[in-house]
Structure formats: structure tokens, C-alpha cells
Amino acid sequence: MCGRFVGFRRLEELRRYFPIDAAACEAAENYNVAPSQQVLAIARLDGRNVLGQYHWGLVPFWAKDKAIGAKLINARSETVAGKPSFREAFKRRRCLILADGFYEWQGQKGKKQPLFITLPDKAPFAFAGLWEVWRDREKPDEPYHSCTIITREAVGVMQEIHHRMPVILAPGAYEPWLDPENRDAKALTVILGEQALVDLVYCPVSRQVNAAHQNQQTNIACLSGSIDGEAFTGSG
């Protein structure tokens, strides 16, 4: 599962890491991204990779209202190709959801310790995502853009923390994942399994991140040292 994450890069820096042809928004830092909030994602639109904002929590085009989005913040890689909520988006509307890290909680209920998880080199990365456009019948001119993060069974260091983990795509997977003409469900599923980055590091952070309104850089400061120090556990 992935229920909170972090993104703090500016647009100029994101362009150095990701295939962005055009930007429909500015990039603002958010150290505690929560479901329903707008997130940055790259989607292939009219042949160009466009960076835009999408509400986290997928609302299928056929939904009666937006409320279903709260239940669809994640899609399981094992079933995403066949589930009605995700099936059409998996075929035609895939995206890269940009992040610098994510949070997971470890321990007993009531005493769970939040952990900040990222890549060993601390570089920004892209979750494998799906996107949709939903329209309210009473307000058809106000489209609601939404997305979901695909997850997989945990491997590596993540097995110490949770049984699920988000799919982080390797840069070589960006093009085939974004290509809407690529509709081979088997090949796309292979990408999720074989072209994913699984070497991660983590460190404990302040419990202030438990509250979604706590959105500051100190959220990702390791309790045993700074983000740039040697406080991380894992393959790094």
C-alpha cells in the first residue's frame, strides 16, 4: 500500500529526470501528500508528455460521483488489468506519478513509527500510475482529473516494513508505460514486475507526519540524522 508520499522538486529539476515535453502547471513542494490532494503526474496527451495535476484517488469515468476515489488510491498490479475500476485506464491512460519518497508505518497499533522511504541516491522517481477524467453531469465543463498508484508484493528491504509496496518504474520503462498505443496487458504487467526499482532505503521520522496538514521539510528529517547523512537502513 502507499497512502502518503513526498514531492519537493521544482519544474526545472524535474525536467532533468523525466520526459516532460510540456507543463500544464507549476511544481510545488509537498512533504505530506495525502489522498484526494492534487499530485504531479506525466501523461501522454496528443503525442506529448504533459506534466499536470491529478487528484489522488481514481474516479472512473462511469462513476456516479467522486466519492469512490477515496477507495481507489492504489491498484494492485496482480489484478489491475481485469478490475472494472482500472481496466480501461490500464489499457489507455497510464501515467508517471512523480515523487521523492513515501511514508510507511511500522509497529503496533497506537505506537506505530512512521518511516521515510526513498532511493539510495535520493533521486526523484516515478510511481507507475493510471489516470482518468470524470465529469459531473450537472457540471460537464468542469472535468475532474484523478489518478491511482499501482502497488505490488513487497520485496527486498520493504518486506521488513509492509507486505505491499508501490511500483517505482525504472527510467527505461517510462516510454512503453506512457505509450497509449501499447495495450498488451501481458507486456504491461511484465513492466510492472521486471522494470521496477526495488532497492530502497528508509529511516524513522517524526510522528508529526501522521497528521496530513503537517507539511514541512522537517517531516523527512531522520530521527537519527539528516536526510543527507548516514541514517538510512537498506540497500544504500
Secondary structure, DSSP 8 states (H G I E B T S, - for coil): ----EEE---HHHHHHHS--SEESS----EEEE-TTSEEEEEEEETTEEEEEEEEES---TT-SSGGGGGG-SEEETTTTTT-TTTHHHHHH-EEEEEESEEEEEESSTTS-EEEEEE-TT---EEEEEEEEEEEETTEEEEEEEEEEEEEEE--GGGGGT-SEEE-EE-GGGHHHHH-TT---HHHHHHHHHHSB----EEEE--GGGGSTT--SGGGG--TTS-TTTT--EE--
